[in-house]
Amino acid sequence: MIKINLILGLLQNSVVIFSILNIDHYLEKRYKYYYLFSDLVIAFFLGIVGLIIEDAYLIVFIIGCILFGVLKKKSIYIDLVHASYILLATLIEIILFMLSGYICQLFLLMMKMNSDDRYSELLVVSTIVLSIILLLALSGLKHWKNKQILIITSEIKMLSLEKPVFYMLLTLFLAMELVLIISNIQSVTATLQVVIVLVFIIFTFLMGSQIMLSIKTYAIRQETEDKIARNQQLQDYLVNIEQQYTELRRFKHDYQNTCRWRVLPKRAISNSLRRIIRSY
């Protein structure tokens, strides 16, 4: 494990929280200028908390965000949409930051500089800078794939899949935190930790792809069922129209017969009167 001083540890934790908050604002498409000040305050406070409880500070952060959403909505129920966004933002930042750290460690090894205490400050600073660069690149990719993301988001809302998505993201987050916490407690070597995290990232990617495929499949099935239901309603409507048309024709026929029987006696009386008048 690499030991860093308190200032760099505070900076690292604060940058992670600040990045998560900005990713969340970006995903939810809501950002105001005063968010910058509040985000800095939250990041600084949780950065201090992270110095005390290390990686578990992200769990405190997630619980705080969920409770804040509950209080903001003035409801006893969790805002699943907001909670899913903050979980997704946290997972993205964890993966980007860890990936940046491993890339920087690999670069130090290639430069024949061991990532020990002598180069810990350089490693932390370079990791922070690279994570920000990767985050900006990811935001550009999100803008490029914005249409597909909007389609998936609308399908999740239309199919009422907010709860399964929330539980899936929560499970991934807790699993990731468990890996990080155990790695720190057991002093797992950097190489083994890289293997564990890479396997977890691949698993996360495959699981996310499977979830997206399931959403698309479910959407197609739901659309097919809706078409069948609409066709059945249209068929019932046409049958109803045909029945009404048959009843209308029958009524018209009966009405014409009734009118005919009413006219015939009048004609007979009129002819009788004419004969009587002529006889006189």
Phi and psi in degrees as a GROMACS rama.xvg file:
@    title "Ramachandran Plot"
@    xaxis  label "Phi"
@    yaxis  label "Psi"
@TYPE xy
-99.6833  127.139  ILE-2
-96.1968  135.325  LYS-3
-128.277  157.458  ILE-4
-75.5134  171.749  ASN-5
-65.4624  -37.89  LEU-6
-63.2972  -46.3918  ILE-7
-67.8862  -35.3249  LEU-8
-64.3672  -42.6625  GLY-9
-63.1263  -42.3159  LEU-10
-63.7588  -43.139  LEU-11
-62.5759  -49.1382  GLN-12
-63.5322  -41.1596  ASN-13
-65.7511  -40.6456  SER-14
-64.0688  -39.6204  VAL-15
-61.5541  -49.0553  VAL-16
-65.3552  -42.9781  ILE-17
-62.3863  -39.6456  PHE-18
-66.4774  -40.6004  SER-19
-61.1834  -44.9698  ILE-20
-63.1014  -39.8883  LEU-21
-71.4092  -35.751  ASN-22
-62.4859  -41.4991  ILE-23
-62.7001  -44.8184  ASP-24
-60.1389  -40.2752  HIS-25
-67.919  -41.0545  TYR-26
-67.9395  -39.3715  LEU-27
-85.2074  -2.82121  GLU-28
55.8159  44.0306  LYS-29
-140.666  120.931  ARG-30
-151.92  133.438  TYR-31
-128.038  157.101  LYS-32
-62.9731  -34.5107  TYR-33
-73.1532  -11.2769  TYR-34
-63.3143  -28.9717  TYR-35
-60.9062  -44.9504  LEU-36
-67.471  -46.024  PHE-37
-64.1754  -38.369  SER-38
-64.7931  -39.3168  ASP-39
-65.1669  -40.5379  LEU-40
-64.7351  -46.0926  VAL-41
-62.9557  -42.8152  ILE-42
-63.5112  -41.984  ALA-43
-65.3654  -44.4126  PHE-44
-63.1602  -47.5068  PHE-45
-71.9441  -24.5233  LEU-46
-62.6588  -40.4351  GLY-47
-66.1407  -42.4308  ILE-48
-60.768  -38.358  VAL-49
-64.3651  -27.4681  GLY-50
-67.796  -24.8636  LEU-51
-90.0898  -48.2895  ILE-52
-109.4  6.40122  ILE-53
58.2517  -130.298  GLU-54
-66.055  -18.4063  ASP-55
-69.6775  -9.44529  ALA-56
-65.0079  -24.7731  TYR-57
-68.3381  -32.9255  LEU-58
-65.0845  -42.4771  ILE-59
-60.6176  -39.818  VAL-60
-63.2105  -45.5995  PHE-61
-64.7476  -43.9419  ILE-62
-61.8915  -42.2296  ILE-63
-62.2975  -41.7639  GLY-64
-64.5254  -41.398  CYS-65
-65.3103  -44.4565  ILE-66
-64.396  -37.9183  LEU-67
-63.509  -40.3773  PHE-68
-64.3221  -38.0707  GLY-69
-65.2406  -44.7925  VAL-70
-67.79  -35.7145  LEU-71
-66.8142  -38.9705  LYS-72
-80.943  -10.2237  LYS-73
53.7653  48.7217  LYS-74
-140.029  155.8  SER-75
-84.146  -6.42324  ILE-76
-98.0301  148.391  TYR-77
-75.2378  136.256  ILE-78
-75.4609  95.3176  ASP-79
-63.4335  -35.1629  LEU-80
-65.6673  -50.6764  VAL-81
-63.8852  -41.7317  HIS-82
-63.3087  -37.6212  ALA-83
-66.8743  -39.7833  SER-84
-63.0582  -44.147  TYR-85
-69.7744  -35.0411  ILE-86
-66.5268  -42.9091  LEU-87
-63.5482  -42.9734  LEU-88
-61.8397  -40.3157  ALA-89
-65.1839  -44.2347  THR-90
-62.4758  -41.9271  LEU-91
-61.4331  -45.8997  ILE-92
-67.576  -39.9062  GLU-93
-60.0671  -46.9083  ILE-94
-64.504  -44.2403  ILE-95
-63.709  -42.7984  LEU-96
-68.5092  -41.7572  PHE-97
-67.7796  -40.1122  MET-98
-62.8757  -40.3565  LEU-99
-63.3192  -41.5192  SER-100
-62.4464  -42.1959  GLY-101
-70.5248  -35.976  TYR-102
-64.3441  -43.0279  ILE-103
-67.0706  -38.53  CYS-104
-62.5096  -42.2974  GLN-105
-62.8276  -39.4085  LEU-106
-64.7193  -40.0877  PHE-107
-64.2758  -39.1064  LEU-108
-65.205  -39.1733  LEU-109
-65.9076  -31.7693  MET-110
-85.7132  8.68022  MET-111
59.2402  38.3623  LYS-112
-118.563  112.914  MET-113
-67.4322  139.148  ASN-114
-81.8478  58.9512  SER-115
-101.125  -161.189  ASP-116
-62.6992  -28.7297  ASP-117
-67.6974  -32.249  ARG-118
-111.325  14.3002  TYR-119
-64.432  -40.0709  SER-120
-65.0688  -43.8737  GLU-121
-62.3112  -39.7842  LEU-122
-64.4029  -45.3935  LEU-123
-64.9113  -46.1997  VAL-124
-63.5036  -45.3733  VAL-125
-65.4541  -35.075  SER-126
-64.6454  -43.3721  THR-127
-61.6838  -46.1093  ILE-128
-63.8561  -44.891  VAL-129
-66.3603  -37.2602  LEU-130
-64.2018  -37.3571  SER-131
-66.2489  -41.128  ILE-132
-63.0203  -45.19  ILE-133
-63.5934  -35.6902  LEU-134
-65.491  -41.6716  LEU-135
-65.3546  -39.3628  LEU-136
-64.7084  -38.936  ALA-137
-66.6159  -36.9847  LEU-138
-64.5455  -36.795  SER-139
-65.3306  -39.0212  GLY-140
-65.4706  -38.1623  LEU-141
-63.5952  -40.1407  LYS-142
-64.9293  -35.1428  HIS-143
-70.9205  -36.4513  TRP-144
-100.819  24.8461  LYS-145
-61.92  -37.8268  ASN-146
-64.0852  -45.8086  LYS-147
-64.5834  -38.1451  GLN-148
-65.1883  -41.2274  ILE-149
-63.6606  -38.1994  LEU-150
-63.4244  -46.0158  ILE-151
-64.1841  -42.4352  ILE-152
-62.515  -43.517  THR-153
-66.0392  -35.5816  SER-154
-66.8348  -38.75  GLU-155
-62.2277  -43.4481  ILE-156
-69.6558  -40.3814  LYS-157
-66.2452  -36.7011  MET-158
-91.5605  3.5208  LEU-159
56.0231  50.0361  SER-160
-103.488  19.5168  LEU-161
-60.4306  -41.2838  GLU-162
-67.1087  -49.1355  LYS-163
-59.8673  -39.5051  PRO-164
-64.742  -40.8545  VAL-165
-61.3537  -46.8888  PHE-166
-66.2431  -34.5791  TYR-167
-65.1862  -46.3327  MET-168
-65.9925  -38.5814  LEU-169
-63.5099  -41.022  LEU-170
-63.2879  -44.043  THR-171
-62.8818  -41.8509  LEU-172
-63.9598  -47.246  PHE-173
-64.3637  -36.7702  LEU-174
-65.7027  -42.488  ALA-175
-63.2573  -44.4272  MET-176
-63.3383  -38.6755  GLU-177
-62.5308  -41.8125  LEU-178
-62.0873  -45.3849  VAL-179
-66.3553  -44.1189  LEU-180
-65.5323  -45.1499  ILE-181
-63.5679  -38.4258  ILE-182
-61.0588  -40.8821  SER-183
-71.8563  -39.7824  ASN-184
-68.5143  -43.9935  ILE-185
-85.9072  0.670204  GLN-186
54.692  49.6855  SER-187
-65.9945  140.004  VAL-188
-65.6997  155.902  THR-189
-60.5077  -39.2381  ALA-190
-63.6175  -46.7782  THR-191
-65.4584  -37.3528  LEU-192
-65.4819  -38.3992  GLN-193
-60.9624  -44.7859  VAL-194
-62.1301  -44.8699  VAL-195
-62.0112  -46.7954  ILE-196
-67.6247  -40.2204  VAL-197
-63.4525  -41.4906  LEU-198
-61.7247  -41.258  VAL-199
-66.2811  -40.1636  PHE-200
-63.2243  -43.4099  ILE-201
-62.6101  -43.0316  ILE-202
-61.5527  -41.7808  PHE-203
-62.7219  -43.7835  THR-204
-62.5543  -44.9411  PHE-205
-65.0474  -40.2276  LEU-206
-65.874  -41.5125  MET-207
-63.2496  -41.3497  GLY-208
-62.94  -40.0608  SER-209
-65.2201  -39.1179  GLN-210
-64.5629  -43.925  ILE-211
-62.8988  -40.4536  MET-212
-64.475  -39.4736  LEU-213
-65.3315  -39.4332  SER-214
-63.3463  -45.0628  ILE-215
-64.1369  -42.6254  LYS-216
-62.7931  -43.6667  THR-217
-64.4512  -38.3795  TYR-218
-65.1593  -41.8835  ALA-219
-64.2169  -43.0675  ILE-220
-64.471  -41.7597  ARG-221
-64.7608  -39.3767  GLN-222
-65.2348  -39.7923  GLU-223
-63.398  -43.5977  THR-224
-63.8071  -38.0404  GLU-225
-65.0085  -39.6321  ASP-226
-64.7974  -41.8849  LYS-227
-62.3424  -42.3437  ILE-228
-64.9019  -41.9162  ALA-229
-65.6645  -39.467  ARG-230
-64.529  -38.5409  ASN-231
-66.0005  -41.3717  GLN-232
-63.2529  -40.0126  GLN-233
-65.7964  -39.8525  LEU-234
-64.0094  -43.2603  GLN-235
-63.4003  -38.1129  ASP-236
-65.0777  -42.2325  TYR-237
-65.3  -40.1263  LEU-238
-63.3404  -40.4577  VAL-239
-64.2811  -42.593  ASN-240
-62.1847  -42.1905  ILE-241
-63.6451  -40.8689  GLU-242
-63.9763  -42.0948  GLN-243
-64.6067  -38.4123  GLN-244
-65.5446  -40.5472  TYR-245
-63.3916  -43.2105  THR-246
-63.428  -38.2569  GLU-247
-65.797  -41.4632  LEU-248
-64.2848  -40.6704  ARG-249
-64.0253  -42.0399  ARG-250
-64.2659  -40.9043  PHE-251
-62.3662  -42.1559  LYS-252
-63.6491  -45.0845  HIS-253
-64.2  -38.5874  ASP-254
-65.0198  -41.8504  TYR-255
-63.3664  -41.0891  GLN-256
-63.7885  -40.1004  ASN-257
-63.5335  -44.0793  THR-258
-64.3655  -37.1408  CYS-259
-65.313  -42.4589  ARG-260
-69.5935  -26.1258  TRP-261
-76.1363  -31.0283  ARG-262
-77.7931  -36.2866  VAL-263
-60.394  -46.9024  LEU-264
-60.4412  -38.5572  PRO-265
-61.222  -39.8062  LYS-266
-67.9485  -39.6163  ARG-267
-63.1886  -44.2062  ALA-268
-63.1086  -40.5231  ILE-269
-63.727  -40.3092  SER-270
-67.2382  -37.6579  ASN-271
-64.4831  -42.4439  SER-272
-62.7174  -39.3991  LEU-273
-63.7887  -39.9884  ARG-274
-64.7751  -40.6627  ARG-275
-63.5886  -44.6719  ILE-276
-61.9797  -40.8778  ILE-277
-66.6686  -36.5285  ARG-278
-65.3548  -28.8964  SER-279
